[in-house]
Amino acid sequence: MALSGKVEADVKIKTSADKFHDVMGGRPHHMTIASPQKLQTCDLHDGEFGRKGSVICWNYVHDGKAKVAKELVEDIDDVNMSTTFKVIEGDILKEYKSFKFVVQATPQGEGSTVHWILEYEKLNANIPEPTSLLEFVVDLTKDIDAHLVQA
Protein backbone atom coordinates (compact mmCIF):
# COMPACT_ATOMS: atom_id res chain seq x y z
CA MET A 1 0.00 0.00 0.00
CA ALA A 2 1.39 3.41 -1.02
CA LEU A 3 2.10 5.92 1.70
CA SER A 4 2.03 8.91 -0.66
CA GLY A 5 -0.97 10.03 -2.62
CA LYS A 6 -3.49 12.70 -3.36
CA VAL A 7 -7.23 13.17 -3.24
CA GLU A 8 -9.08 15.68 -5.39
CA ALA A 9 -12.48 17.32 -5.69
CA ASP A 10 -14.23 19.93 -7.84
CA VAL A 11 -16.82 22.34 -6.46
CA LYS A 12 -18.99 24.48 -8.74
CA ILE A 13 -19.65 27.89 -7.19
CA LYS A 14 -21.52 31.08 -8.12
CA THR A 15 -18.63 33.38 -7.20
CA SER A 16 -16.18 34.48 -9.89
CA ALA A 17 -12.81 32.74 -9.94
CA ASP A 18 -10.92 35.98 -9.28
CA LYS A 19 -13.03 36.83 -6.19
CA PHE A 20 -12.61 33.34 -4.77
CA HIS A 21 -8.86 33.34 -5.48
CA ASP A 22 -8.57 36.77 -3.85
CA VAL A 23 -9.88 35.30 -0.58
CA MET A 24 -7.78 32.11 -0.74
CA GLY A 25 -4.53 33.73 -1.81
CA GLY A 26 -4.82 37.30 -0.64
CA ARG A 27 -7.18 37.41 2.32
CA PRO A 28 -7.30 33.96 3.96
CA HIS A 29 -8.22 35.57 7.31
CA HIS A 30 -11.62 36.45 5.77
CA MET A 31 -12.45 32.73 5.62
CA THR A 32 -13.10 32.88 9.39
CA ILE A 33 -15.95 35.34 8.68
CA ALA A 34 -17.39 33.15 5.91
CA SER A 35 -17.17 29.89 7.88
CA PRO A 36 -16.86 30.59 11.64
CA GLN A 37 -18.13 27.12 12.59
CA LYS A 38 -15.16 25.54 10.76
CA LEU A 39 -12.44 28.19 11.11
CA GLN A 40 -12.12 30.04 14.41
CA THR A 41 -8.92 32.01 13.83
CA CYS A 42 -6.38 32.74 11.14
CA ASP A 43 -3.27 34.37 12.57
CA LEU A 44 -0.32 35.63 10.59
CA HIS A 45 2.93 34.35 12.13
CA ASP A 46 5.40 35.54 9.50
CA GLY A 47 5.31 37.65 6.34
CA GLU A 48 2.10 39.31 5.22
CA PHE A 49 -1.28 38.12 4.00
CA GLY A 50 -1.30 37.63 0.24
CA ARG A 51 2.44 36.94 -0.02
CA LYS A 52 4.27 33.76 -0.89
CA GLY A 53 6.42 32.60 2.03
CA SER A 54 4.00 33.82 4.70
CA VAL A 55 3.19 31.56 7.65
CA ILE A 56 -0.42 31.30 8.83
CA CYS A 57 -1.74 29.53 11.94
CA TRP A 58 -5.31 28.21 11.88
CA ASN A 59 -7.59 27.16 14.74
CA TYR A 60 -10.32 25.03 13.20
CA VAL A 61 -12.88 22.33 13.97
CA HIS A 62 -12.57 19.06 12.04
CA ASP A 63 -14.61 15.94 12.77
CA GLY A 64 -16.04 17.70 15.84
CA LYS A 65 -12.62 18.36 17.40
CA ALA A 66 -10.73 21.63 17.86
CA LYS A 67 -7.46 21.47 15.94
CA VAL A 68 -4.50 23.63 14.95
CA ALA A 69 -2.48 23.88 11.74
CA LYS A 70 0.47 26.09 10.86
CA GLU A 71 0.88 26.49 7.11
CA LEU A 72 3.46 28.00 4.82
CA VAL A 73 1.98 29.80 1.81
CA GLU A 74 4.14 27.94 -0.68
CA ASP A 75 2.74 29.56 -3.82
CA ILE A 76 0.19 32.13 -4.97
CA ASP A 77 -0.32 32.05 -8.75
CA ASP A 78 -2.50 35.00 -9.77
CA VAL A 79 -2.43 33.98 -13.46
CA ASN A 80 -3.81 30.47 -12.86
CA MET A 81 -5.71 31.57 -9.73
CA SER A 82 -4.18 28.88 -7.52
CA THR A 83 -2.77 28.87 -3.99
CA THR A 84 -0.65 26.18 -2.32
CA PHE A 85 -0.50 25.77 1.45
CA LYS A 86 2.08 23.41 2.99
CA VAL A 87 1.35 22.21 6.53
CA ILE A 88 4.46 22.72 8.66
CA GLU A 89 3.05 22.09 12.18
CA GLY A 90 -0.12 20.92 13.86
CA ASP A 91 -2.61 18.10 14.23
CA ILE A 92 -2.47 16.95 10.60
CA LEU A 93 1.21 16.05 11.01
CA LYS A 94 0.30 13.55 13.75
CA GLU A 95 -0.80 11.22 10.93
CA TYR A 96 0.96 12.57 7.86
CA LYS A 97 4.67 13.11 7.25
CA SER A 98 3.82 15.84 4.74
CA PHE A 99 0.61 17.53 3.65
CA LYS A 100 -0.28 20.19 1.06
CA PHE A 101 -3.52 21.88 0.11
CA VAL A 102 -3.65 23.15 -3.49
CA VAL A 103 -6.72 25.15 -4.50
CA GLN A 104 -7.41 26.56 -7.97
CA ALA A 105 -10.40 28.56 -9.20
CA THR A 106 -11.29 28.41 -12.90
CA PRO A 107 -13.92 30.64 -14.55
CA GLN A 108 -16.96 28.65 -15.63
CA GLY A 109 -19.96 30.43 -17.13
CA GLU A 110 -21.46 32.82 -14.55
CA GLY A 111 -19.37 31.40 -11.69
CA SER A 112 -16.37 29.13 -11.42
CA THR A 113 -15.11 25.70 -10.53
CA VAL A 114 -12.84 25.29 -7.53
CA HIS A 115 -10.44 22.36 -7.79
CA TRP A 116 -8.86 21.05 -4.59
CA ILE A 117 -5.87 18.71 -4.45
CA LEU A 118 -4.69 17.35 -1.11
CA GLU A 119 -1.22 15.85 -1.48
CA TYR A 120 0.08 13.79 1.41
CA GLU A 121 2.51 11.23 2.73
CA LYS A 122 1.18 9.03 5.54
CA LEU A 123 3.32 8.18 8.56
CA ASN A 124 2.30 4.52 8.17
CA ALA A 125 0.04 2.25 6.13
CA ASN A 126 -2.69 2.23 8.83
CA ILE A 127 -3.46 5.92 8.33
CA PRO A 128 -6.57 6.45 6.18
CA GLU A 129 -6.67 8.63 3.08
CA PRO A 130 -7.63 12.19 4.09
CA THR A 131 -11.16 12.00 2.65
CA SER A 132 -12.70 13.77 5.67
CA LEU A 133 -10.27 16.68 5.16
CA LEU A 134 -11.31 16.77 1.50
CA GLU A 135 -14.96 16.96 2.59
CA PHE A 136 -13.95 19.73 5.01
CA VAL A 137 -12.45 21.93 2.25
CA VAL A 138 -15.38 21.19 -0.09
CA ASP A 139 -17.81 22.37 2.61
CA LEU A 140 -15.54 25.35 3.37
CA THR A 141 -15.63 26.29 -0.32
CA LYS A 142 -19.44 26.27 -0.25
CA ASP A 143 -19.45 28.47 2.87
CA ILE A 144 -17.06 30.97 1.27
CA ASP A 145 -19.16 31.00 -1.91
CA ALA A 146 -22.38 31.66 0.05
CA HIS A 147 -20.65 34.49 1.94
CA LEU A 148 -19.25 36.12 -1.21
CA VAL A 149 -22.57 35.85 -3.06
CA GLN A 150 -24.29 37.65 -0.15
CA ALA A 151 -21.66 40.42 0.06
C-alpha positions as CSV (number, residue, x, y, z in Angstrom):
1,M,0.0,0.0,0.0
2,A,1.4,3.4,-1.0
3,L,2.1,5.9,1.7
4,S,2.0,8.9,-0.7
5,G,-1.0,10.0,-2.6
6,K,-3.5,12.7,-3.4
7,V,-7.2,13.2,-3.2
8,E,-9.1,15.7,-5.4
9,A,-12.5,17.3,-5.7
10,D,-14.2,19.9,-7.8
11,V,-16.8,22.3,-6.5
12,K,-19.0,24.5,-8.7
13,I,-19.7,27.9,-7.2
14,K,-21.5,31.1,-8.1
15,T,-18.6,33.4,-7.2
16,S,-16.2,34.5,-9.9
17,A,-12.8,32.7,-9.9
18,D,-10.9,36.0,-9.3
19,K,-13.0,36.8,-6.2
20,F,-12.6,33.3,-4.8
21,H,-8.9,33.3,-5.5
22,D,-8.6,36.8,-3.8
23,V,-9.9,35.3,-0.6
24,M,-7.8,32.1,-0.7
25,G,-4.5,33.7,-1.8
26,G,-4.8,37.3,-0.6
27,R,-7.2,37.4,2.3
28,P,-7.3,34.0,4.0
29,H,-8.2,35.6,7.3
30,H,-11.6,36.5,5.8
31,M,-12.5,32.7,5.6
32,T,-13.1,32.9,9.4
33,I,-15.9,35.3,8.7
34,A,-17.4,33.1,5.9
35,S,-17.2,29.9,7.9
36,P,-16.9,30.6,11.6
37,Q,-18.1,27.1,12.6
38,K,-15.2,25.5,10.8
39,L,-12.4,28.2,11.1
40,Q,-12.1,30.0,14.4
41,T,-8.9,32.0,13.8
42,C,-6.4,32.7,11.1
43,D,-3.3,34.4,12.6
44,L,-0.3,35.6,10.6
45,H,2.9,34.3,12.1
46,D,5.4,35.5,9.5
47,G,5.3,37.7,6.3
48,E,2.1,39.3,5.2
49,F,-1.3,38.1,4.0
50,G,-1.3,37.6,0.2
51,R,2.4,36.9,0.0
52,K,4.3,33.8,-0.9
53,G,6.4,32.6,2.0
54,S,4.0,33.8,4.7
55,V,3.2,31.6,7.6
56,I,-0.4,31.3,8.8
57,C,-1.7,29.5,11.9
58,W,-5.3,28.2,11.9
59,N,-7.6,27.2,14.7
60,Y,-10.3,25.0,13.2
61,V,-12.9,22.3,14.0
62,H,-12.6,19.1,12.0
63,D,-14.6,15.9,12.8
64,G,-16.0,17.7,15.8
65,K,-12.6,18.4,17.4
66,A,-10.7,21.6,17.9
67,K,-7.5,21.5,15.9
68,V,-4.5,23.6,14.9
69,A,-2.5,23.9,11.7
70,K,0.5,26.1,10.9
71,E,0.9,26.5,7.1
72,L,3.5,28.0,4.8
73,V,2.0,29.8,1.8
74,E,4.1,27.9,-0.7
75,D,2.7,29.6,-3.8
76,I,0.2,32.1,-5.0
77,D,-0.3,32.0,-8.7
78,D,-2.5,35.0,-9.8
79,V,-2.4,34.0,-13.5
80,N,-3.8,30.5,-12.9
81,M,-5.7,31.6,-9.7
82,S,-4.2,28.9,-7.5
83,T,-2.8,28.9,-4.0
84,T,-0.7,26.2,-2.3
85,F,-0.5,25.8,1.5
86,K,2.1,23.4,3.0
87,V,1.3,22.2,6.5
88,I,4.5,22.7,8.7
89,E,3.1,22.1,12.2
90,G,-0.1,20.9,13.9
91,D,-2.6,18.1,14.2
92,I,-2.5,17.0,10.6
93,L,1.2,16.0,11.0
94,K,0.3,13.6,13.8
95,E,-0.8,11.2,10.9
96,Y,1.0,12.6,7.9
97,K,4.7,13.1,7.3
98,S,3.8,15.8,4.7
99,F,0.6,17.5,3.7
100,K,-0.3,20.2,1.1
101,F,-3.5,21.9,0.1
102,V,-3.7,23.2,-3.5
103,V,-6.7,25.2,-4.5
104,Q,-7.4,26.6,-8.0
105,A,-10.4,28.6,-9.2
106,T,-11.3,28.4,-12.9
107,P,-13.9,30.6,-14.5
108,Q,-17.0,28.7,-15.6
109,G,-20.0,30.4,-17.1
110,E,-21.5,32.8,-14.6
111,G,-19.4,31.4,-11.7
112,S,-16.4,29.1,-11.4
113,T,-15.1,25.7,-10.5
114,V,-12.8,25.3,-7.5
115,H,-10.4,22.4,-7.8
116,W,-8.9,21.0,-4.6
117,I,-5.9,18.7,-4.4
118,L,-4.7,17.3,-1.1
119,E,-1.2,15.9,-1.5
120,Y,0.1,13.8,1.4
121,E,2.5,11.2,2.7
122,K,1.2,9.0,5.5
123,L,3.3,8.2,8.6
124,N,2.3,4.5,8.2
125,A,0.0,2.3,6.1
126,N,-2.7,2.2,8.8
127,I,-3.5,5.9,8.3
128,P,-6.6,6.4,6.2
129,E,-6.7,8.6,3.1
130,P,-7.6,12.2,4.1
131,T,-11.2,12.0,2.7
132,S,-12.7,13.8,5.7
133,L,-10.3,16.7,5.2
134,L,-11.3,16.8,1.5
135,E,-15.0,17.0,2.6
136,F,-14.0,19.7,5.0
137,V,-12.4,21.9,2.3
138,V,-15.4,21.2,-0.1
139,D,-17.8,22.4,2.6
140,L,-15.5,25.4,3.4
141,T,-15.6,26.3,-0.3
142,K,-19.4,26.3,-0.3
143,D,-19.4,28.5,2.9
144,I,-17.1,31.0,1.3
145,D,-19.2,31.0,-1.9
146,A,-22.4,31.7,0.1
147,H,-20.7,34.5,1.9
148,L,-19.2,36.1,-1.2
149,V,-22.6,35.8,-3.1
150,Q,-24.3,37.7,-0.2
151,A,-21.7,40.4,0.1
